[in-house]
Amino acid sequence: MLQERPLPVVGRRALLLAPAALALAPARPGSARMQVGTAELLVRGEVILPDDGAPLAWRLVQDVAEAAPAAGFERRALGFAVATDPFAPLLLTDEATGSACRLLPGEAAFVREGTVQRRESLGPDAVGYLRIGLVSAGAAGDAGGDRLRFAGPAFAVSAGAGALALLRIPLEAGTRFVLPTGAGAALLVVEQGEVELEAAGGRETLATTVGSDTAYAVRSVVGPATITGRRGATSLLAAVFS
C-alpha cells in the first residue's frame, strides 16, 4: 500500500514556469550533436493547496463533449481540458460567471478546483477531448464514467501557493528536452510518436500505438527528467506542478 513507503515530496519553487525558467540543461559531454528541444507553454494557472497533508496524484481521462443541447454543467477537478480532435473546437462555459472559452484543436484551458463548467462540441457531433486532473490520491482512479487512461502514484506536496502549467514539447528523433530541476511533479503524455524517458525511476521507452486502447503513453514523474525523441514528429504534453 502507498502508506507503507515514503511518498516523494514536491517542494515549492517561485514561478518556475516563467519563460526564463524553461531554459534547458546543457548537453552531456560527448553529446554535442544532439539537438535540444523547446517547449510551448499552452496555459498556466496559479493555485493554493489546503494544509491537510493529503497526498495528490495525476489522473488522465479521455472524455466526450456532447453537442448542444445535450451538453450539461459538471463540477470539474483542478487541472486542464485539452482539445484533441484535429478538426473540431470545443466551447467551455462557466456556470457561475457565464464566461465562455473556445478551444481550437490542440489548445488547452486551465480549470480551477470545483469549477462548474459545461464542455460542448460546436458541431453536430460529440467531440473527444482529454481531462488532466491533479486530484487527491484516492480519487485518481475515478474517471466519472469516462475512459480512464492513467491513474498516477501518490506524492506529497507542500501546502500553499503554487502553479500548474501545461506544455507541449515537439521532438524529432534524437532531440532532447530536460524538464527544469524545479519542475516538481509532472505528468508526461506522449500524444504521438516515441520517446525515451530518463528519470529517478530509471530509463524506459514510451510509445503511442495508433488505433488501439494504448494510444497515449503516460507517466508521472517527480523531479528532473530527460526526454529524448525516438521518432520524427513526436509530440509530448507535460503537465507540471511547482
C-alpha distance (Angstrom), angle and dihedral (degrees) to the residues before:
residue distance angle dihedral
M1 . . .
L2 3.78 . .
Q3 3.79 91.8 .
E4 3.78 91.4 62.0
R5 3.79 94.7 69.7
P6 3.81 133.9 43.4
L7 3.76 114.9 -89.0
P8 3.80 119.6 -131.8
V9 3.79 108.7 -104.9
V10 3.78 121.2 -137.6
G11 3.80 114.0 -150.7
R12 3.79 130.1 -161.5
R13 3.80 125.9 -92.6
A14 3.78 119.1 -177.4
L15 3.80 110.4 -105.6
L16 3.76 93.7 -39.4
L17 3.78 90.9 173.4
A18 3.78 96.1 67.5
P19 3.83 108.6 120.3
A20 3.80 93.3 -102.3
A21 3.79 90.9 55.1
L22 3.79 91.9 57.8
A23 3.79 89.9 75.2
L24 3.76 112.6 133.9
A25 3.76 128.4 -124.6
P26 3.81 116.7 -103.7
A27 3.77 118.9 -97.1
R28 3.76 117.6 -93.7
P29 3.79 120.7 -103.3
G30 3.77 109.7 -78.0
S31 3.82 93.5 23.1
A32 3.79 99.2 90.0
R33 3.80 92.2 127.7
M34 3.79 93.9 54.7
Q35 3.80 112.9 107.5
V36 3.79 118.2 -125.1
G37 3.80 116.9 -135.1
T38 3.78 130.0 -139.9
A39 3.80 131.4 -144.4
E40 3.78 131.8 -133.2
L41 3.80 114.4 -140.8
L42 3.81 104.5 -135.7
V43 3.80 98.6 179.0
R44 3.78 141.4 -24.2
G45 3.79 136.1 -166.4
E46 3.77 137.8 -179.0
V47 3.80 121.1 -123.3
I48 3.79 139.5 -176.7
L49 3.80 115.7 -143.9
P50 3.82 120.7 -152.6
D51 3.79 121.8 -111.5
D52 3.81 95.5 -119.0
G53 3.80 98.9 114.3
A54 3.81 92.4 -127.2
P55 3.82 114.5 150.4
L56 3.80 118.9 -122.3
A57 3.80 134.3 -146.2
W58 3.79 139.0 -170.2
R59 3.80 120.6 -107.9
L60 3.81 127.5 -168.3
V61 3.80 119.4 -165.3
Q62 3.79 130.7 179.0
D63 3.80 105.6 -141.3
V64 3.80 138.1 175.2
A65 3.81 126.6 -128.6
E66 3.78 110.5 -147.5
A67 3.77 123.9 -142.4
A68 3.81 118.5 -109.1
P69 2.97 132.3 -54.5
A70 3.82 91.7 23.0
A71 3.82 93.9 58.2
G72 3.80 113.2 95.8
F73 3.78 139.5 -174.2
E74 3.81 118.3 -90.1
R75 3.79 135.3 177.7
R76 3.81 109.3 -106.3
A77 3.79 134.3 -150.7
L78 3.78 125.4 -125.6
G79 3.80 109.7 -82.1
F80 3.79 139.9 59.1
A81 3.79 143.0 -46.8
V82 3.82 112.8 -144.6
A83 3.82 123.6 -163.1
T84 3.80 102.5 -139.1
D85 3.81 102.7 166.5
P86 3.83 105.8 103.1
F87 3.81 93.4 -144.8
A88 3.80 108.3 30.3
P89 3.83 130.3 69.0
L90 3.80 126.4 -149.0
L91 3.79 131.8 -135.7
L92 3.83 117.7 -144.2
T93 3.81 116.5 -166.0
D94 3.81 125.7 -172.2
E95 3.80 112.7 -139.4
A96 3.81 96.4 -153.5
T97 3.80 97.7 50.4
G98 3.80 103.4 19.4
S99 3.80 89.5 -131.0
A100 3.80 115.2 147.4
C101 3.79 132.4 -155.7
R102 3.78 125.0 -163.8
L103 3.80 116.3 -148.1
L104 3.78 117.4 -158.0
P105 3.82 118.8 -153.9
G106 3.80 109.6 -65.4
E107 3.81 94.8 16.7
A108 3.80 126.0 117.2
A109 3.81 139.8 -157.9
F110 3.79 130.5 -147.1
V111 3.82 113.9 -125.7
R112 3.80 125.1 -160.1
E113 3.79 121.3 -138.8
G114 3.80 112.2 -85.7
T115 3.80 96.3 13.1
V116 3.81 111.7 154.9
Q117 3.77 104.2 -141.1
R118 3.79 140.6 164.9
R119 3.80 117.8 -141.1
E120 3.78 115.1 -165.7
S121 3.76 141.5 169.9
L122 3.79 115.4 -114.9
G123 3.79 91.2 -147.3
P124 3.80 132.9 62.3
D125 3.81 94.1 -92.0
A126 3.79 134.7 63.0
V127 3.82 115.7 -97.2
G128 3.80 128.2 -146.4
Y129 3.80 120.7 -129.8
L130 3.82 140.1 160.8
R131 3.79 128.8 -104.7
I132 3.81 115.2 -156.1
G133 3.80 113.1 -169.1
L134 3.79 135.5 -176.1
V135 3.79 98.6 -155.0
S136 3.79 142.3 157.8
A137 3.80 110.0 -70.8
G138 3.79 91.4 -115.4
A139 3.82 91.5 57.7
A140 3.81 96.8 48.7
G141 3.79 92.3 99.9
D142 3.82 95.7 47.5
A143 3.80 108.8 100.6
G144 3.79 94.0 171.5
G145 3.78 92.2 -121.0
D146 3.80 94.5 -49.1
R147 3.82 129.7 105.6
L148 3.79 112.3 -68.5
R149 3.78 110.6 -147.0
F150 3.79 99.4 173.9
A151 3.80 139.5 4.0
G152 3.79 108.1 -169.2
P153 3.80 131.0 -149.1
A154 3.81 120.7 -92.9
F155 3.79 122.6 -95.6
A156 3.80 131.6 179.5
V157 3.80 121.7 -120.4
S158 3.78 136.4 -166.7
A159 3.80 114.5 -110.6
G160 3.78 121.5 -116.5
A161 3.78 137.2 49.0
G162 3.79 120.9 -4.7
A163 3.79 141.4 144.9
L164 3.79 136.8 -114.1
A165 3.78 120.1 -156.3
L166 3.78 134.4 176.8
L167 3.80 118.3 -148.4
R168 3.77 131.6 -173.3
I169 3.79 113.4 -148.7
P170 3.83 118.1 -166.5
L171 3.79 113.9 -158.7
E172 3.77 137.1 -175.6
A173 3.79 125.1 -160.4
G174 3.79 106.7 -66.1
T175 3.81 95.4 12.4
R176 3.80 112.8 132.2
F177 3.80 130.3 -155.4
V178 3.80 125.3 -173.6
L179 3.79 119.7 -157.6
P180 3.81 110.2 -133.0
T181 3.80 115.2 -92.8
G182 3.81 89.9 -118.1
A183 3.78 93.9 52.0
G184 3.81 93.9 111.6
A185 3.79 113.2 -171.7
A186 3.81 116.1 6.4
L187 3.79 135.4 -178.8
L188 3.80 112.9 -146.8
V189 3.81 118.2 -159.3
V190 3.80 119.7 -177.1
E191 3.81 103.7 -148.7
Q192 3.78 94.1 -176.3
G193 3.76 137.4 -10.9
E194 3.79 130.1 20.5
V195 3.81 135.9 -68.0
E196 3.77 139.5 -178.6
L197 3.80 111.7 -129.6
E198 3.79 121.0 -156.6
A199 3.81 114.5 -174.1
A200 3.79 140.1 135.0
G201 3.79 90.3 -68.4
G202 3.81 92.1 58.9
R203 3.79 133.0 -103.3
E204 3.81 128.0 -45.0
T205 3.79 142.7 157.0
L206 3.81 120.0 -114.5
A207 3.79 117.5 -165.4
T208 3.78 135.8 170.7
T209 3.78 120.6 -126.8
V210 3.78 111.1 -149.4
G211 3.79 115.5 -139.2
S212 3.80 97.3 16.0
D213 3.80 138.1 93.0
T214 3.80 89.1 -100.8
A215 3.80 93.8 63.8
Y216 3.81 91.8 133.1
A217 3.80 123.4 53.5
V218 3.81 107.8 -151.7
R219 3.81 137.3 -176.6
S220 3.80 137.6 167.6
V221 3.82 116.5 -140.9
V222 3.80 133.6 -177.8
G223 3.77 116.8 -153.0
P224 3.81 131.0 3.9
A225 3.79 119.7 -14.6
T226 3.79 135.0 -176.8
I227 3.81 118.2 -143.2
T228 3.80 121.2 -167.1
G229 3.80 124.4 -172.1
R230 3.80 115.0 -122.6
R231 3.81 97.6 -178.3
G232 3.77 135.8 34.3
A233 3.80 119.9 -98.0
T234 3.80 93.1 23.6
S235 3.80 117.5 163.3
L236 3.80 127.4 -164.7
L237 3.80 132.6 -173.8
A238 3.81 117.2 -150.5
A239 3.80 120.0 -167.9
V240 3.79 105.2 -165.0
F241 3.81 129.3 -167.7
S242 3.78 122.1 -164.1
